[in-house]
Amino acid sequence: MDWEHWDAALFDLDGVLTPTTDLHRRAWAEMFGAFGREYGLPQPYTEADYFSEVDGKPRYDGVRSFLASRGVSLPEGAPDDPPDAMTVHGLGNAKQALFDAILARDGIEAYPGTVVLLDSLAGLDLPLAVVSSSRNAEAVLAAAGLADRFVFVMDGVVAGERGLPGKPAPDTFLAAAAEVGATAATSVVIEDAVSGVAAGRAGDFGRVIGVDRGAGTDALRAAGADLVVADLADLVDRADVVRSAGGAGPARESRA
């Protein structure tokens, strides 16, 4: 993989750039655990539900997806519902409050492999963007010291302002590519969530790379990943091999 033959790299945030997935998983588990006990769910929330129902999706969509998986119907409520409201928005806001508390208490650092890859790309004329369903993206990037690495951040706030549907729809990725002057065919999508990989494939992006942080290689490939790695530093090794061998990368229009 020769990065010089692409026009943009679009990174998911949670689980790709930073281990905030761990914080989100803890917040979702605590919130749905408390809800399940109060509501009397016969089948409680499990770790598997994170990957199948909420991972990579906008927060309220994750709430809706989990509730639907249990056959539970709650009122939608409103975005300003308090965290103790028994509504879709109330549960989403309860999860957000838990995430904020964990982030403020524990902080966050970028994955070491993430920094290796970003450092290797810094000398290229390759615009980098973040495409995240999270409404916390700006705060997380700042806390991790990554804010100056990206020319554009498409997060849950921007997507909401533009009326763009979240992953697995490709709209946020497509909009981010356009913002940095690229097309889907000449852009690389890097995702750890099945829904995010599916969004990249639905948008017909030139390269969709899955990062296996727990979703599983098979699941990421089934969703449309061209390549699955365990760490972003693996992508640096591959690029260095191409350059040192003097090999030619893919044409911009092809997947490579």
PyMOL commands that set and color helices and strands:
alter all, ss='L'
color gray80, all
select helices_A, chain A and resi 3-5+20-39+47-54+59-69+88-106+112-121+137-143+147-149+156-162+171-179+184-186+194-202+217-223+233-245
alter helices_A, ss='H'
color red, helices_A
select strands_A, chain A and resi 8-11+128-131+152-154+187-191+207-211+227-229
alter strands_A, ss='S'
color yellow, strands_A
deselect
rebuild
show_as cartoon
